[in-house]
C-alpha cells in the first residue's frame, strides 16, 4: 500500500478517527479490530509532493539524461574526443552508483530502445537489399569465425583465472556481439557507412543479431532449472528459422504493397505531422511486432522496416523526418549504458575487466581482419571492419542478463562485461580513426567534397513561379534540381526526366539530398514558413551559394537579408512596380524608366514610402 519511490510518511486513522502510526517502511501493522478495508488515509502535504514527484519520473529521467549528455558531450567535444564519451559519463553521473540525482534505469532503457529503433530504421532506409546480399559471403563466415575465436579466447583466459568453462563460454559469446548503433554512428561520422566497409560491417552485425537470437533460445534449454538438453534443440531451431523467414517475407510484402500505398495516401494530405507520425508508426510497429511475434530483436526489426520503406519513393523524406528524433533518443542509448556502470567494480576485479577488454579490443579485430583479408578484400577494408567491430553493444547486455538470471554469470562477470562495454564504446571512435589512418585508407569517392558548379541551381517549389524560373534557367543551360512536396507533381517530373527531390525542405537532409553543397544558386520560388532558418542552413553548408528568395511582405525582407539571402523579391513591391509601369505615361527613354524603377524599388525595400511625382 505504501510502495513507491522512497519512504512515505502519512497520517493514518481508523474509522473512529483514532490515529495509527505509519512507519517509514512499506507496511503498517493493523490493530486487531481493523481490516484493510477500514483504513482511511489522510495524505500529508509531503506525501502528496512525493507522489507528484514519482509521477514525474519519466520526464525527470528524460530531462536529466539529456541535460547531462548535453553538458558532458559539449565538454568532450571541446577536449577533441568523441561526444560518445561524454554521453557515457553522463549516464554514470545520473546512474545509481554515484551520488546525486538517480534517474530511473527502466525508463532510460525504454527511451534508449526508441533511439536504437530510429537509428537502425534510418540505416535500413539508406541500404539496399542487394548491398547486403553482395557481402553475405564475407559476413556469414566472418561473424561465425570471429564469434568463435572471441568466445574461446575469453573462455581460455577465464579458465586460467579459475572460472568454469560454461561461465567463460557464455561471457565470451556475450562480448562477441558488436553494437550496430555505435558502429553506424562511427562509420557515418567518417563517411564509410555506405562504403564497402560499411556494407560488410552492417551485414556482419545482422548475422550476429541472428546468432544472438539463437543463443538466447538455446541457453535455457541447456542451463537452468528448465534445461531439457539436446532433445528439443532441432525443433526449437527449426521453429526460430521459420519465424525469421516469415518475418522477412512479411516485411517484403509490406514494403512492396502495403507501406507505399499507405504513405501515398498520407502524403496526399500534405501534412508534415501526419507523415512523421506514419513513419514513427511503421518503424515502431514493425520493430515491436518483430520482437513480440517473431522473437527477434527490435533493432533487427527496425533495420528490416527501414529496408522495406527504403524500397519506396518515400525513402528520402522518411529519413529526413526521422532524423531529429533519432539523434535525441540515440544519445539516451549511451546514457542508459553509462547508468549500468559501477565504477567501484573496476577496483574489485581489475584483472577480469582487463581480460574482457583485451579480447574486445584485440581478439575480435584480429579475427575479423584475418577473415576479411583471407576472403580477398584489401587490407584497408579488413582493418576498417576489424576496428568497427572492436566494441561491445546492446545485445551483450541482453545475453548477460539472461545468463545472470540462470545463475551462470556472477556479479563480477556482469560488472566486467559492463565495464568493458563502456570502455570499448568510448574508445571505438578513436580506434577506428587511427586504424583508418594507419591502413592508408582515403575518403570514399562519395564522401569527397564536390566543387561548386555555378550552373547547378536548386529550385524550391514547382508552382507557376517555379515553373517559369526553371524554364528561364534551362534557356541559359543551367542544371536544375527541383524540391517539391506535392507527390503527384514529383511523379510527373520524374516521368519527364526532371531531377527532383521529394521532401520537406525544412527537414534536415533534404537540401543535402538535392546537392546543396555543390550548387551555385538556390531559388526559393514559394513562400516558406521559416525561410530565414532555411537560408541559414543552406549558407552553413555552402557559404558561396547565391540565394534568391520570394516573400509576400516587405516587412519580411530585413530578416531574410540578415539570414544571408542574396536577393529578396517581395510580392508587395514587385506587383506595385508592375502596376506603376503600366500607368506611367511619360515618354521617357527606356534607360530613364529603368532608373526610375530601380529608385522606387530601392525606396520600397529600404522601408521608405514611395514618393509620388507630380
C-alpha positions in Angstrom: 0.0 0.0 0.0 2.9 2.3 0.7 5.1 1.2 -2.1 6.7 3.7 -4.3 9.8 5.9 -4.7 11.4 6.4 -1.3 9.7 6.2 2.1 6.3 7.7 2.6 5.0 9.2 5.8 1.3 9.8 6.1 -1.5 10.2 8.7 -3.4 7.0 9.0 -6.5 6.6 11.1 -9.2 4.1 11.7 -12.9 4.6 11.1 -13.4 6.3 14.5 -10.6 8.8 13.9 -8.0 7.2 16.2 -4.6 7.7 14.8 -2.3 4.9 13.8 1.4 5.4 13.3 2.6 4.7 9.8 6.2 3.8 10.0 8.8 4.6 7.3 8.6 1.1 5.9 6.3 -0.3 3.3 3.9 -1.9 5.8 1.6 -0.9 8.7 0.6 -3.3 11.5 -3.2 -3.0 11.9 -5.0 -3.2 15.2 -7.0 -6.4 15.8 -10.3 -4.7 15.4 -9.3 -3.3 11.9 -9.1 -4.7 8.4 -7.5 -3.2 5.4 -11.0 -2.2 4.2 -11.5 0.1 7.2 -8.3 2.1 6.7 -8.7 5.8 6.0 -5.6 7.6 4.7 -5.3 11.3 5.0 -2.2 12.3 3.0 0.1 15.0 4.3 1.5 17.7 2.0 4.8 15.8 1.9 3.0 12.6 0.8 1.2 14.5 -2.0 4.5 16.1 -3.1 6.3 12.8 -3.1 3.6 11.2 -5.2 3.7 14.1 -7.7 7.5 13.6 -7.9 7.0 9.9 -8.5 4.6 10.6 -11.3 7.2 12.9 -13.0 9.8 10.1 -13.1 9.6 9.8 -16.9 10.0 13.5 -17.5 12.7 13.9 -14.9 14.7 11.0 -16.3 14.3 12.3 -19.9 15.3 15.8 -18.9 18.2 14.9 -16.6 19.6 12.4 -19.1 19.5 14.9 -22.0 20.9 17.8 -19.9 23.8 15.7 -18.5 24.5 14.4 -22.0 24.5 18.0 -23.4 26.9 19.3 -20.9 29.4 16.4 -20.9 29.1 15.8 -24.6 29.9 19.5 -25.2 32.9 19.2 -22.9 34.1 16.1 -24.6 33.9 17.8 -28.0 35.9 20.8 -26.7 38.5 18.3 -25.5 38.6 16.9 -29.0 37.3 13.4 -28.1 34.1 11.8 -29.3 30.9 13.1 -27.7 30.0 9.5 -27.1 32.5 9.6 -24.2 30.6 12.5 -22.7 27.2 10.7 -23.1 28.6 7.6 -21.3 29.9 9.7 -18.5 26.6 11.4 -18.3 25.0 8.0 -17.7 27.4 7.3 -14.9 26.6 10.7 -13.3 22.9 10.1 -13.3 23.2 6.4 -12.5 22.6 4.6 -9.3 26.3 4.1 -8.4 27.2 7.8 -8.0 26.0 10.5 -5.6 23.2 12.9 -6.5 20.2 12.5 -8.6 19.4 9.0 -9.8 17.5 8.5 -13.0 15.1 5.6 -13.5 17.0 2.9 -15.3 13.9 1.2 -16.7 12.6 4.5 -18.1 16.0 5.3 -19.6 16.2 1.9 -21.2 12.8 2.5 -22.9 14.0 5.8 -24.3 17.2 4.1 -25.4 15.2 1.4 -27.2 13.4 4.1 -29.2 16.8 5.6 -30.1 18.0 2.2 -31.3 14.9 1.6 -33.3 15.0 5.0 -35.1 18.8 4.8 -35.7 18.6 1.3 -37.2 15.5 2.3 -39.2 17.5 5.2 -40.7 20.3 2.8 -41.5 17.9 0.4 -43.2 16.5 3.3 -45.3 19.8 4.0 -46.8 20.7 0.4 -47.5 19.5 -1.7 -50.4 18.9 -5.4 -50.0 21.3 -6.1 -52.9 24.1 -4.4 -50.9 23.6 -6.8 -48.0 23.3 -9.9 -50.3 26.5 -8.8 -52.0 28.5 -9.2 -48.8 26.9 -12.4 -47.4 30.0 -14.5 -48.5 32.1 -12.4 -46.1 29.5 -11.5 -43.4 28.3 -15.0 -42.6 31.7 -16.9 -42.3 33.2 -13.8 -40.8 30.7 -13.4 -38.0 30.8 -17.1 -37.2 34.6 -17.3 -37.2 35.1 -14.1 -35.2 32.4 -15.1 -32.6 34.1 -18.5 -32.2 37.6 -17.1 -31.8 36.4 -14.3 -29.3 34.4 -16.8 -27.3 37.2 -19.4 -27.0 39.9 -16.8 -26.3 38.0 -15.3 -23.4 37.0 -18.8 -22.1 40.6 -19.8 -22.0 41.7 -16.7 -20.2 38.9 -17.0 -17.7 39.7 -20.7 -17.2 43.2 -19.7 -16.3 41.7 -17.3 -13.7 39.7 -20.1 -12.1 36.4 -19.8 -13.9 34.5 -22.9 -15.1 34.1 -23.5 -18.9 30.3 -22.8 -19.0 30.6 -19.3 -17.5 33.6 -18.4 -19.6 31.9 -19.5 -22.8 28.7 -17.7 -22.0 30.6 -14.5 -21.2 32.7 -14.9 -24.4 29.5 -15.2 -26.5 28.1 -12.1 -24.9 31.1 -9.9 -25.7 31.5 -11.2 -29.2 28.4 -9.2 -30.3 29.2 -5.7 -31.5 26.8 -2.7 -31.2 25.1 -1.8 -34.5 24.2 1.6 -33.0 27.8 2.5 -32.2 29.1 1.1 -35.5 26.5 3.1 -37.6 27.4 6.4 -35.8 31.2 5.9 -36.1 31.0 4.8 -39.7 28.7 7.6 -40.7 31.0 10.1 -38.9 33.8 9.0 -41.2 31.6 8.7 -44.3 32.1 5.0 -44.5 28.6 3.7 -43.7 27.7 3.3 -47.4 31.2 2.3 -48.5 32.3 -1.4 -48.8 33.5 -1.2 -45.1 30.0 -0.2 -44.0 28.2 -2.8 -46.1 30.4 -5.6 -44.7 30.2 -4.4 -41.1 26.4 -3.9 -41.1 25.9 -7.3 -42.8 28.2 -8.7 -40.1 26.2 -7.4 -37.3 22.9 -8.6 -38.8 24.4 -12.1 -38.7 25.5 -11.5 -35.1 21.9 -10.5 -34.3 20.6 -13.8 -35.7 23.3 -15.7 -33.7 22.2 -13.8 -30.6 18.6 -14.9 -31.1 19.8 -18.5 -31.4 21.9 -18.4 -28.3 19.0 -16.8 -26.3 16.8 -19.6 -27.5 19.2 -22.4 -26.6 20.6 -21.0 -23.3 17.6 -22.0 -21.1 17.5 -25.5 -22.8 20.9 -26.4 -21.6 21.3 -24.3 -18.4 19.0 -23.6 -15.5 16.1 -25.4 -13.8 14.1 -25.9 -17.0 17.0 -27.5 -19.0 15.9 -30.2 -21.4 19.2 -31.0 -23.0 19.5 -31.6 -26.8 16.2 -33.4 -27.2 14.2 -30.4 -28.4 17.1 -28.3 -30.0 16.3 -29.3 -33.5 12.6 -28.4 -33.2 13.4 -25.1 -31.4 15.9 -24.0 -34.1 13.6 -25.0 -36.9 10.8 -23.0 -35.3 13.0 -20.0 -34.9 14.2 -20.3 -38.5 10.7 -20.4 -39.8 9.8 -17.3 -37.7 12.7 -15.4 -39.2 11.8 -16.4 -42.7 8.2 -15.5 -42.1 9.3 -12.1 -40.8 11.4 -11.4 -43.9 8.6 -12.4 -46.2 6.1 -10.2 -44.3 8.4 -7.2 -44.4 8.9 -7.7 -48.2 5.1 -7.8 -48.7 4.6 -4.8 -46.5 7.4 -2.9 -48.2 6.2 -3.6 -51.7 2.5 -3.3 -51.5 1.1 -2.0 -48.1 3.5 0.6 -46.8 4.0 2.6 -50.1 0.2 2.8 -50.6 -0.4 3.9 -47.0 2.3 6.5 -47.2 1.0 7.7 -50.5 -2.5 8.4 -49.1 -1.0 10.2 -46.1 1.4 12.2 -48.3 -1.5 13.5 -50.4 -3.0 15.2 -47.4 0.2 17.3 -47.3 0.5 17.3 -43.5 4.0 17.2 -42.1 2.8 15.9 -38.7 0.8 13.0 -40.2 3.7 11.9 -42.4 6.1 12.0 -39.5 3.6 10.1 -37.3 3.2 7.5 -40.1 7.0 6.9 -40.2 7.1 6.5 -36.4 4.2 4.0 -36.5 5.9 2.0 -39.3 9.3 1.9 -37.5 8.0 1.2 -34.0 5.2 -1.1 -35.2 7.4 -3.4 -37.2 10.2 -3.4 -34.6 7.8 -4.3 -31.7 6.0 -6.8 -33.8 9.2 -8.4 -34.8 10.2 -8.8 -31.2 6.8 -9.9 -29.8 5.6 -12.2 -32.7 8.8 -13.5 -34.2 11.3 -13.5 -31.3 14.0 -11.3 -32.9 15.5 -8.1 -31.6 13.7 -4.8 -32.1 16.8 -3.4 -33.6 16.8 -6.1 -36.3 13.1 -5.4 -36.9 13.8 -1.7 -37.2 16.5 -2.4 -39.8 14.2 -4.6 -41.8 11.5 -1.9 -41.6 14.0 0.6 -43.0 14.8 -1.7 -45.8 11.1 -2.0 -46.6 10.4 1.7 -46.7 13.7 2.3 -48.5 12.3 0.4 -51.5 9.7 3.1 -52.0 9.8 6.6 -53.3 9.3 8.0 -49.8 12.8 6.8 -48.5 14.5 10.2 -48.5 11.6 12.0 -46.9 11.2 9.3 -44.3 14.9 9.5 -43.4 14.8 13.3 -43.1 11.6 13.3 -41.0 13.0 10.7 -38.5 16.4 12.4 -38.2 15.8 15.0 -35.4 14.1 12.4 -33.1 16.7 9.8 -33.9 19.6 11.9 -32.7 18.0 12.8 -29.4 16.9 9.3 -28.5 20.2 7.8 -29.7 22.0 9.9 -27.2 19.9 8.3 -24.4 21.1 4.9 -25.5 24.6 5.8 -24.5 23.3 7.4 -21.3 21.4 4.2 -20.4 24.6 2.2 -21.0 26.6 4.5 -18.7 24.0 4.1 -16.0 24.9 0.4 -15.7 28.4 1.1 -14.8 29.6 0.7 -11.2 32.9 2.4 -11.0 33.9 0.5 -7.9 33.8 -2.7 -9.9 37.0 -1.8 -11.7 38.8 -2.0 -8.3 37.2 -5.2 -7.2 38.2 -7.3 -10.2 40.6 -5.3 -12.3 42.2 -8.4 -14.0 38.8 -9.6 -15.1 38.0 -6.3 -16.7 41.4 -6.2 -18.4 40.9 -9.7 -19.8 37.5 -9.0 -21.2 38.7 -5.7 -22.6 41.7 -7.3 -24.2 39.6 -9.8 -26.1 37.2 -7.0 -27.3 40.0 -4.6 -28.4 42.5 -7.1 -29.7 41.0 -10.5 -30.2 37.8 -9.5 -32.1 39.5 -7.1 -34.5 42.3 -9.6 -35.3 39.8 -12.4 -36.0 37.8 -10.1 -38.3 40.9 -8.9 -40.1 42.0 -12.5 -40.8 38.7 -13.4 -42.3 38.1 -10.3 -44.4 41.7 -10.4 -45.7 41.6 -14.1 -46.3 38.4 -13.7 -48.4 40.2 -11.4 -50.8 39.4 -7.9 -49.6 42.2 -5.3 -49.4 44.0 -4.7 -46.1 42.4 -1.2 -45.7 38.9 -2.7 -45.8 39.9 -5.6 -43.4 41.4 -3.2 -40.9 38.4 -0.9 -41.1 36.0 -3.7 -40.5 38.0 -5.0 -37.6 38.2 -1.6 -35.9 34.5 -1.1 -36.3 33.8 -4.4 -34.5 36.1 -3.6 -31.6 33.3 -2.8 -29.2 30.6 -4.4 -27.2 27.0 -3.4 -27.6 23.4 -3.7 -26.6 22.9 -7.4 -27.2 25.7 -8.2 -24.8 23.6 -6.9 -22.0 20.6 -9.0 -23.1 22.7 -12.2 -23.2 24.5 -11.3 -20.0 21.2 -10.5 -18.2 19.8 -13.9 -19.3 22.9 -15.7 -18.2 22.9 -13.9 -14.9 19.3 -14.9 -14.3 20.2 -18.5 -15.0 23.0 -18.3 -12.4 25.8 -18.8 -15.0 27.2 -15.3 -14.8 28.4 -13.8 -11.5 28.1 -10.2 -10.4 31.9 -9.8 -11.1 31.4 -11.2 -14.6 28.5 -8.9 -15.2 30.3 -5.8 -14.0 33.4 -6.7 -16.1 31.2 -7.0 -19.2 29.6 -3.7 -18.5 32.9 -2.0 -17.8 34.5 -3.4 -21.0 31.4 -2.4 -23.0 31.6 1.2 -21.8 35.4 1.5 -22.3 35.2 -0.1 -25.7 32.4 2.1 -26.9 34.2 5.2 -25.6 37.4 4.2 -27.3 35.9 2.9 -30.6 35.7 6.3 -32.5 39.4 6.9 -31.7 40.4 3.3 -32.6 38.5 3.5 -35.9 40.1 6.8 -36.8 43.6 5.6 -36.0 43.0 2.3 -37.9 41.7 4.2 -40.8 44.7 6.4 -40.9 47.3 3.7 -40.3 46.0 1.4 -43.0 46.3 4.2 -45.7 42.5 4.5 -46.2 41.3 7.5 -48.0 37.9 9.0 -48.1 35.4 7.2 -50.3 34.6 8.9 -53.6 31.1 9.7 -52.5 32.4 11.5 -49.4 34.7 13.8 -51.2 33.7 17.4 -51.3 32.4 18.4 -54.7 33.4 21.8 -56.2 30.7 24.4 -56.5 29.3 24.4 -60.0 27.8 27.9 -60.9 25.5 26.2 -63.4 23.9 24.0 -60.8 20.6 25.5 -59.5 18.1 24.3 -56.9 14.5 25.5 -57.2 12.3 25.1 -54.2 8.7 24.7 -55.2 7.2 24.0 -58.7 4.2 26.2 -58.8 3.7 28.8 -61.5 6.8 30.8 -60.3 9.0 27.8 -60.0 8.0 26.5 -63.5 8.8 29.9 -65.0 12.1 30.1 -63.2 13.1 26.6 -64.3 12.3 27.4 -68.0 14.4 30.5 -67.9 17.3 28.7 -66.2 17.2 25.9 -68.8 17.5 28.5 -71.6 20.8 29.5 -70.0 21.8 25.8 -70.0 21.7 25.6 -66.2 21.5 22.2 -64.4 18.3 22.4 -62.3 17.1 20.3 -59.4 13.6 20.8 -58.1 12.5 20.2 -54.5 8.8 19.6 -54.3 6.4 18.3 -51.6 3.4 17.5 -53.9 3.7 13.8 -54.7 1.7 14.0 -58.0 4.0 16.8 -59.2 7.1 14.8 -58.3 5.9 11.8 -60.2 5.1 13.8 -63.2 8.5 15.5 -63.2 10.3 12.2 -62.7 8.4 10.7 -65.7 9.6 13.7 -67.7 13.2 13.1 -66.7 13.5 16.1 -64.4 15.8 16.0 -61.5 13.5 16.3 -58.5 13.7 15.6 -54.8 10.6 14.7 -52.9 10.6 16.1 -49.4 10.0 18.9 -47.0 12.8 21.5 -47.5 12.7 22.4 -43.8 13.6 18.9 -42.7 17.3 18.2 -42.2 18.8 16.3 -45.1 16.5 17.5 -47.9 18.9 20.2 -49.1 21.8 17.8 -49.0 19.8 15.3 -51.0 19.3 17.9 -53.7 23.1 18.6 -53.8 23.2 22.0 -51.9 27.0 21.6 -51.2 27.9 21.9 -54.9 25.1 24.2 -56.1 25.8 27.7 -57.4 22.3 29.1 -56.7 19.3 28.4 -54.6 15.9 29.8 -55.7 13.1 29.8 -53.2 10.1 30.2 -55.5 7.4 29.6 -52.9 6.7 31.1 -49.5 8.4 29.0 -46.9 7.2 29.1 -43.3 10.7 29.7 -41.8 12.6 30.9 -44.8 15.3 32.6 -42.6 16.2 29.3 -41.0 16.3 27.7 -44.4 18.7 30.3 -45.7 21.0 29.9 -42.6 21.1 26.1 -43.1 21.9 26.4 -46.8 24.5 29.1 -46.2 26.2 27.0 -43.5 26.7 24.1 -45.9 27.7 26.3 -48.9 29.0 29.7 -48.0 29.4 30.7 -51.6 25.8 30.0 -52.5 23.7 32.6 -54.2 20.3 32.6 -52.6 17.2 34.2 -54.2 14.1 34.2 -52.0 10.5 35.1 -52.6 8.4 36.5 -49.8 4.9 38.1 -49.5 5.5 41.2 -47.5 8.1 43.9 -47.4 8.4 43.6 -43.6 10.0 40.1 -44.1 12.8 41.5 -46.2 15.3 42.6 -43.5 15.2 39.3 -41.6 15.8 37.3 -44.8 18.7 39.6 -45.7 20.2 39.2 -42.3 19.9 35.4 -42.6 22.1 35.6 -45.7 19.8 36.0 -48.7 21.5 37.4 -51.8 18.3 38.7 -53.4 14.8 39.1 -51.9 11.7 39.6 -54.0 8.7 40.8 -52.1 5.3 40.4 -53.8 4.1 43.7 -52.4 6.9 45.7 -54.0 7.1 43.8 -57.4 3.3 44.0 -58.0 3.3 47.6 -57.2 6.1 48.3 -59.6 4.4 46.4 -62.4 1.2 48.3 -61.9 3.1 51.6 -61.8 4.9 50.9 -65.1 1.5 50.4 -66.8 0.3 53.8 -65.5 3.5 55.6 -66.4 2.6 57.7 -69.4 5.8 59.7 -69.6 7.6 59.4 -72.9 11.0 59.0 -71.3 13.6 56.7 -72.7 13.9 53.1 -71.6 17.0 53.9 -69.7 15.2 56.7 -67.8 12.3 54.3 -67.0 14.7 51.7 -65.7 16.5 54.2 -63.5 13.2 55.4 -62.1 12.0 51.8 -61.5 15.2 51.0 -59.6 14.9 54.1 -57.5 11.4 53.2 -56.5 12.4 49.7 -55.8 15.2 50.8 -53.6 12.9 53.1 -51.5 10.4 50.3 -51.1 12.9 47.7 -49.9 14.6 50.2 -47.6 11.3 50.9 -45.9 10.8 54.4 -47.2 7.4 55.2 -48.7 7.5 55.8 -52.4 7.4 59.4 -53.5 4.6 60.4 -55.9 5.8 62.5 -58.8 3.6 65.5 -59.8 
